[in-house]
Amino acid sequence: MKLSIIVPVYKVRRHLQNCIESILQQTYTDYELILVDDGSPDNCGAICDRYAQECDKVKVIHKKNGGLSSARNAGLAVAQGEYITFVDGDDTIASGTYYYNMRILQSNPDVDLLEFPVTVDYDSPQSKIVSFPSEKVSDNEKIFVDWIKRKGYEHCYSWNKIYRADLFCFVRFPEGELFEDTYITPILYESCNNVFYSDAGFYYYHKHKGSISNSYSFKSIFFRYRNFVNLYKKAKNEYKLEEESRDLLFKCLDCLTDLCRCSDGTKKERENAIGMIKDERLPISILYKMEIPLRSKIKYTIFSLSNAKIHSMAYSIFRKKLC
């Protein structure tokens, strides 16, 4: 079989049927659907079992709750496909998405990773489409640099991509962490020799109350912040991407602002977070010539002119106005 579709399932009873049906109704048929019941306390496990009884393409894994990364890793451990893709249990896939994109992969057997369009916050006033013209990018180092220049880190999603299974031979999602996509996606892009950006199909990301992206805790945002800091330092120090590293520094400051919005973070934790980029400096004269939002300039000015203690206090005062 060509494609393994891995769906982590946890507390998505109201949305799971729509998710599964959107996959089973795909016109592409050479796939297995792996439903990973991550110890869901509702009747998601029973829903998964019912689909497995009705369709021989569906496999079910029941496991103790371990989080999204653990569920995806459990699916990877049993996947038989030449290619891997992920769908979250409360999201859906547009008709024909896998048919058209698997045709691209069959015509380009050297492609390691294919990224296709996504609608973020589908069916909401904040809906946003992430798409790109069809393009193939080759050469290992060029791929990662190109990804940084495209600001691919702005859509570090695991689920609007199809991966060659070999990419996961020595890589797994970090268990016990949130925003795990921001950790693993740069690693996977850096491992590729050929990448295809597709304009075919759509992944519909439905943002529901209680989802990870809606939660603001110091622990969850810190993982995202740390991963962006590491990416910033790699772009600046290893790849010497001066302009692009500046954009990443502002991304880190956005995450740092989110951290300061979290009431559960201790003073020590905030100071440690600030310390991760406290030595990064950009001349103010250059900053104010850059075409970036004024709020980014204000954030950076506060960061640049203050030490960790004052900086933390400043964000506490201005965080509502800056975010």
C-alpha positions in Angstrom: 0.0 0.0 0.0 1.1 3.5 -0.8 -0.2 5.8 2.0 -0.7 5.4 5.7 -3.1 8.0 7.2 -2.5 8.4 11.0 -5.3 9.9 13.1 -4.7 10.6 16.8 -8.0 10.4 18.7 -8.7 12.0 22.0 -11.9 13.7 23.2 -13.2 14.4 19.7 -16.5 12.5 19.9 -18.5 15.3 18.3 -16.1 15.7 15.3 -14.6 12.2 14.8 -17.2 10.9 12.4 -16.8 13.9 10.1 -13.1 13.4 10.1 -13.2 9.7 9.3 -15.9 10.1 6.6 -13.8 12.9 4.9 -11.0 10.3 4.6 -13.1 7.3 3.6 -14.7 9.4 0.8 -11.4 10.3 -0.8 -11.2 9.1 -4.4 -7.6 7.8 -3.7 -8.0 4.3 -2.4 -4.5 2.8 -2.0 -4.2 3.6 1.8 -4.6 2.4 5.3 -6.3 4.5 7.9 -4.8 4.1 11.4 -7.0 5.4 14.2 -5.1 5.8 17.5 -7.4 5.9 20.4 -5.2 7.7 22.9 -7.1 6.6 26.0 -10.0 8.8 25.2 -12.5 8.9 28.1 -15.6 9.4 25.8 -16.9 6.8 23.3 -14.3 7.6 20.7 -12.8 4.2 21.0 -16.1 2.6 20.2 -16.6 4.8 17.2 -13.1 3.7 15.9 -13.9 0.0 16.4 -17.2 0.4 14.5 -15.4 1.8 11.5 -12.8 -0.9 11.7 -15.5 -3.5 11.6 -17.2 -1.9 8.6 -14.1 -1.1 6.5 -11.0 -3.3 6.1 -8.8 -0.2 5.4 -9.3 0.9 9.0 -7.0 -0.2 11.8 -7.4 0.8 15.4 -4.9 1.1 18.2 -6.1 1.5 21.7 -3.5 2.8 24.1 -3.1 4.5 27.5 -3.3 8.3 27.2 0.1 9.8 26.4 -0.6 12.9 24.4 -0.7 13.8 20.7 3.0 13.0 20.0 2.7 9.6 21.7 -0.4 8.8 19.6 1.3 9.8 16.4 4.4 7.7 17.3 2.2 4.7 18.0 0.7 5.1 14.5 4.2 5.4 13.0 5.3 2.2 14.7 2.7 0.1 12.8 2.4 2.1 9.5 2.9 0.0 6.4 2.7 2.7 3.7 5.5 4.1 1.5 4.2 7.5 2.5 2.8 8.9 5.7 0.3 11.7 6.4 -1.5 12.9 9.6 -5.0 14.1 10.3 -6.2 15.4 13.7 -9.4 13.7 14.9 -11.4 17.0 14.8 -10.3 18.1 11.3 -11.4 17.2 7.7 -9.8 16.7 4.3 -11.2 18.1 1.1 -12.4 15.6 -1.6 -9.7 14.6 -4.0 -6.8 15.9 -1.9 -5.0 12.6 -1.6 -5.8 11.6 -5.2 -4.2 14.7 -6.8 -1.2 14.8 -4.4 -0.4 11.1 -4.6 -0.4 11.5 -8.4 2.2 14.2 -8.0 4.3 12.0 -5.8 4.0 9.1 -8.3 5.2 11.4 -11.1 8.1 12.6 -8.8 9.3 9.5 -7.0 12.4 11.4 -5.7 10.2 13.8 -3.6 10.6 13.3 0.2 7.9 15.7 1.4 4.9 17.3 -0.2 3.1 20.2 1.4 -0.5 21.1 0.2 -2.9 24.0 1.1 -4.7 24.4 4.4 -7.5 26.5 5.6 -6.8 27.5 9.2 -9.8 28.1 11.6 -12.2 26.7 8.9 -15.8 27.9 9.3 -14.8 30.9 11.5 -14.5 34.7 10.8 -10.8 34.3 11.4 -10.4 31.8 8.6 -7.1 32.0 6.7 -5.8 30.1 3.7 -2.2 29.0 3.4 -1.4 28.1 -0.2 1.4 28.3 -2.7 1.9 27.8 -6.5 3.1 24.3 -7.5 6.9 24.1 -7.3 9.6 21.5 -6.8 12.7 22.4 -4.7 15.8 20.3 -4.8 19.2 20.2 -3.1 19.3 19.4 0.6 20.8 22.7 1.8 18.7 24.8 -0.6 15.5 23.2 0.7 16.0 24.3 4.3 17.1 27.8 3.3 14.2 28.1 0.9 11.8 26.9 3.7 13.2 29.6 6.0 12.9 32.3 3.3 9.3 31.3 2.6 8.6 31.6 6.4 7.5 28.0 6.4 7.8 28.1 10.2 4.6 30.2 10.1 2.7 27.0 9.1 4.8 24.3 10.9 1.8 21.9 10.7 2.3 18.2 10.6 -1.0 17.5 8.9 -1.0 19.3 5.6 2.0 17.3 4.4 2.7 13.9 2.9 6.1 12.4 3.9 8.2 9.6 2.6 8.0 7.0 5.4 11.8 6.8 5.4 12.0 10.3 6.9 10.7 8.8 10.2 13.3 6.0 10.4 15.3 7.9 13.1 12.9 10.7 14.0 9.9 10.7 16.3 7.6 13.3 17.8 8.8 14.6 21.2 6.5 13.0 23.8 5.4 15.1 26.7 5.6 18.4 24.8 3.0 20.6 23.1 3.4 22.4 19.8 5.5 19.4 18.8 5.2 20.4 15.1 7.5 23.4 15.7 10.1 20.9 16.8 9.9 18.1 14.2 9.0 20.0 11.0 12.4 21.9 10.7 14.2 18.6 11.3 12.2 16.8 8.5 12.7 19.7 6.0 16.4 19.7 6.8 16.5 15.9 6.0 14.9 16.2 2.6 16.6 16.1 -0.8 13.5 17.1 -2.7 10.3 18.9 -1.6 7.2 19.7 -3.6 4.8 22.6 -2.8 1.4 21.6 -4.2 -1.6 23.8 -5.0 -3.9 20.7 -5.0 -6.4 19.8 -2.3 -7.1 21.3 1.1 -6.7 20.4 4.8 -9.5 22.0 6.9 -8.2 22.8 10.3 -11.2 23.3 12.7 -10.3 25.3 15.8 -12.5 24.1 18.6 -12.8 25.3 22.2 -10.3 23.4 24.3 -7.9 22.6 21.5 -4.1 22.9 22.1 -3.8 26.0 20.0 -6.5 27.6 22.1 -4.7 26.9 25.4 -2.3 29.3 27.0 -0.2 27.8 29.7 3.4 28.7 30.4 4.5 25.1 29.8 2.8 24.8 26.4 3.9 28.2 25.0 7.5 27.6 26.3 8.0 24.6 24.1 6.9 26.6 21.1 9.2 29.5 22.1 12.2 27.3 22.7 11.8 25.6 19.3 11.7 29.0 17.6 14.7 30.2 19.5 16.6 27.1 18.3 15.5 27.7 14.8 16.5 31.4 15.0 20.0 30.5 16.2 20.4 27.9 13.5 19.3 30.3 10.7 21.7 33.0 12.1 24.7 31.0 13.1 24.8 28.0 10.9 23.1 29.2 7.7 24.2 32.9 8.0 20.7 34.1 7.0 20.9 37.7 8.3 17.6 39.1 7.1 15.6 35.9 7.7 17.1 35.5 11.2 15.8 39.0 12.1 12.3 37.8 11.2 12.7 34.8 13.3 13.9 36.9 16.2 10.6 38.8 16.1 8.8 35.5 16.0 10.7 34.6 19.2 9.6 37.9 20.8 6.0 37.2 19.9 6.3 33.9 21.7 8.0 35.6 24.6 5.1 38.0 24.8 2.7 35.1 24.9 4.7 33.6 27.8 4.3 36.8 29.7 0.6 36.6 29.3 0.6 33.3 31.1 -0.3 33.7 34.8 1.0 30.3 35.7 4.7 31.1 34.9 6.9 31.9 37.8 9.3 34.8 37.9 12.3 32.5 37.6 10.8 30.7 34.6 10.2 34.0 32.9 13.7 35.2 33.5 15.1 31.9 32.2 13.0 32.2 29.1 14.2 35.8 28.5 17.8 34.6 29.1 17.6 32.3 26.0 17.8 35.4 23.7 19.0 38.1 26.1 22.3 38.3 24.2 20.7 38.8 20.8 20.8 42.4 19.8 19.8 44.4 16.7 20.8 48.0 16.3 17.8 50.2 17.0 18.8 52.4 14.0 18.4 49.3 11.7 15.2 48.2 13.5 13.3 51.4 12.7 14.2 51.4 9.0 12.7 47.9 8.6 9.2 47.5 7.2 7.7 45.7 10.1 4.7 46.4 12.3 5.1 49.2 14.9 4.2 46.8 17.7 7.2 44.6 16.7 9.5 47.6 16.9 8.1 48.5 20.4 8.5 44.9 21.6 12.1 44.7 20.4 12.9 48.2 21.9 11.7 47.1 25.3 13.7 43.9 25.0 16.8 45.6 23.7 17.0 48.4 26.3 16.2 46.4 29.4 17.6 43.6 31.5 15.7 40.5 32.3 14.0 41.8 35.4 12.9 45.1 33.9 12.0 43.3 30.7 9.6 41.0 32.5 8.0 43.9 34.3 7.6 45.8 31.1 5.9 43.0 29.3 3.6 42.6 32.3 2.6 46.3 31.9 2.3 46.5 28.1 1.3 42.9 27.2 -2.3 43.7 26.5 -1.4 46.7 24.3 1.3 44.8 22.4 -0.6 41.6 21.6 
